[in-house]
Amino acid sequence: MKKLILMIALSLPLSYFASIGNNVNAEITIPSYAKWGRVAMEETRAKYPDAQIIDYLHIGKETKGDTSVEKFKLWLKGKDKEFGVFIDISYNSKTEEVIKVTYKETDR
């Protein structure tokens, strides 16, 4: 269990831990989007294998009927440039089966 918590914690942005401060006994609450953040990073690494993910932002979640969409923005550093990628992960809200993943590159 401790290994799983560490793996999840390592996938979270540093800004998530800013509110914890110096309290070493602070309890870490895993956000509901953590699973989808890992999926976003895995899918992005597969699509952009020569780029390094240097930042991560959860934008939000939208739900319509049985479909949910988790929205993220990842910042990547390639050999010649840095760029952002908006990633939307559509999935069935009940089964959590991924329906589709879309990407949109941005220079901001």
C-alpha positions in Angstrom: 0.0 0.0 0.0 2.8 2.4 0.8 4.4 1.8 -2.6 1.1 2.6 -4.3 0.7 5.8 -2.3 4.3 6.8 -3.2 3.7 6.1 -7.0 0.5 8.2 -6.9 2.3 11.0 -5.0 5.1 11.0 -7.5 2.6 11.5 -10.4 1.2 14.6 -8.7 2.5 18.1 -9.5 4.7 19.8 -6.9 2.1 22.5 -6.4 -0.3 19.9 -5.0 2.1 19.5 -2.0 2.6 23.3 -1.4 -0.3 23.4 1.1 1.2 20.6 3.2 4.1 22.8 4.4 6.5 21.4 6.9 4.0 19.2 8.7 5.6 15.7 8.3 2.5 14.1 9.8 0.2 15.6 7.2 -2.2 13.2 5.6 -2.1 13.1 1.8 -5.4 13.0 0.1 -5.3 11.5 -3.3 -7.4 13.6 -5.7 -10.1 11.8 -7.7 -8.4 12.7 -11.0 -5.0 11.0 -10.1 -5.8 7.9 -12.1 -6.6 10.0 -15.2 -3.5 12.1 -14.7 -1.4 9.0 -14.9 -3.3 8.0 -18.1 -2.7 11.5 -19.5 1.0 11.2 -18.8 1.3 7.7 -20.2 -0.6 8.6 -23.4 1.5 11.8 -23.8 4.7 9.9 -23.4 3.6 7.4 -26.1 2.6 10.2 -28.5 5.7 12.3 -27.9 8.4 9.8 -27.0 11.3 12.3 -27.6 9.8 15.0 -25.3 10.0 15.2 -21.5 7.0 16.2 -19.4 8.0 19.1 -17.2 4.7 20.3 -15.9 1.2 19.0 -15.3 -2.1 20.7 -14.7 -5.6 19.2 -14.1 -8.0 21.7 -15.7 -11.2 20.0 -14.6 -13.9 17.4 -15.3 -17.1 17.5 -17.3 -19.8 15.0 -17.1 -22.7 14.6 -19.6 -24.9 11.5 -19.2 -22.7 8.4 -18.8 -19.6 10.1 -20.3 -17.0 12.0 -18.3 -14.1 14.0 -19.7 -11.0 14.7 -17.6 -9.1 17.7 -18.9 -5.3 18.2 -18.5 -2.6 20.5 -19.7 0.9 19.1 -19.9 4.0 21.1 -20.7 6.7 19.3 -22.7 10.3 20.0 -23.5 11.5 18.6 -26.8 14.9 18.8 -28.4 14.2 22.1 -30.1 11.2 23.6 -28.3 8.9 23.7 -25.3 5.2 23.4 -25.9 1.9 22.6 -24.2 -0.5 19.8 -24.9 -4.2 19.9 -23.9 -5.4 16.3 -23.3 -9.0 15.3 -22.9 -9.7 11.8 -21.7 -13.3 10.7 -22.4 -14.5 7.7 -20.5 -17.6 5.8 -19.4 -18.5 7.2 -16.0 -19.7 3.8 -14.7 -17.2 1.4 -16.1 -14.3 3.8 -16.4 -13.5 2.4 -19.9 -11.6 5.0 -22.0 -13.6 6.1 -25.0 -11.1 8.4 -26.6 -8.1 10.6 -25.9 -7.6 13.8 -27.8 -4.6 16.1 -28.0 -4.2 19.7 -28.9 -0.8 21.4 -29.0 -0.3 25.0 -27.9 2.6 27.3 -27.6 1.3 28.8 -24.3 
